[in-house]
Amino acid sequence: MPSDKKQAPGTGARASRRSGAGAKGVKLGLRGSVVRNPAQREEQRRQILAAAGQVFARKGYEGSTMDDIAAEMGCSKGILYYQFQSKQDLIVETRRVASGSAADRLEEIAAQPLPVLERMELAVRDLIVTNFDDFSRHVILSSITQGLDAAHIAQVRIIERRYEKALIALLEEGIAAGLFVSGDVKAMAFTVIQTCLSPARWFRAGKGSSAEEVTDVVTGMVLRGLQPLPADRER
């Protein structure tokens, strides 16, 4: 963070002492200042992430700057640094929101009292739909090995492994029931994920098939690839 960044009025050490910062129930911001309005702060954080998603989707992680994100949001760069210490922290948080939400949804789908094949179809469709959301699209197109140090990459992998673990469990359930082909379940999970996320690289709204049509086509391909051939089922 730039050293000449000005503190907002009413923040800093004196404000913290007046407000009893650090006391039980008192929320502190990134810079140690008291969070006067947590709801407002969360809304501001959401707006920053939305702006970052737009910029990352257009310019890629390495081609984007905090100045670009501030311009997209229409605020000063100091607002960004109040919420996030660095661009690396910001990219990790956008992944936490996008990938973490996807993991939440997958876990909810997996827990439904439906046949495993129906749950897998719901899971596949849910993942494919993320291709058509600008915020999620930048996560798909951004490689975590570019621009992030080892510590931040490790944080991202923790988030992604949660999704992978839930998908692997669903695949194993289908294999045990004889509905999915047997094989290296991790390789199967990664192939499913990459296939479902492939439209982000080539789909363009208004050109060719619609998002709904693409979802149907890719879903059918994934499910057919998972299911054994009729001859194999008879063995």
Buried (B, 14 or more C-beta within 10 A) or exposed (E): BEEEEEEBEEBBEEBBEEBEBEEEEEEEBBBEBBBBEEEEBEEBBEBBBBBBBBBBBEBBBEEBEBEBBBEBBEBEBBBBBBBBEBBBBBBBBBBBBBBBBBBEBBBEBBEEEEEBBEBBBBBBBBBBBBBBBEBBBBBBBBEBEEBBEEEBBEBBEEBBEBBBBBBBBBBBBBBEEEBBBEEEBEEBBBBBBEBBBBBBEEBEEEEEEEBEEBBBEBBEBBBEEBBBEEEEEEE
